[in-house]
Amino acid sequence: MKTDFDKVNEWLIQLFHDFMILEEQFLKDSAYSDVTVKELQILTLVHTLGTC
């Protein structure tokens, strides 16, 4: 029997996977199709922090 922790863990893993697919699709369909998901995540982090 799965514990609540196991259920939440599975849900979070699926959510992360779904977000990765959405990011990939967004990039493929955008003017930034030459940017990778990893590059987008780095740019988002730099933007959030304000500086390198």
Buried (B, 14 or more C-beta within 10 A) or exposed (E): EEEEEEEEEEEEEEEEEEEEEEBEEEBEEEEEEEEEBEEBEEEEEEEEEEEE
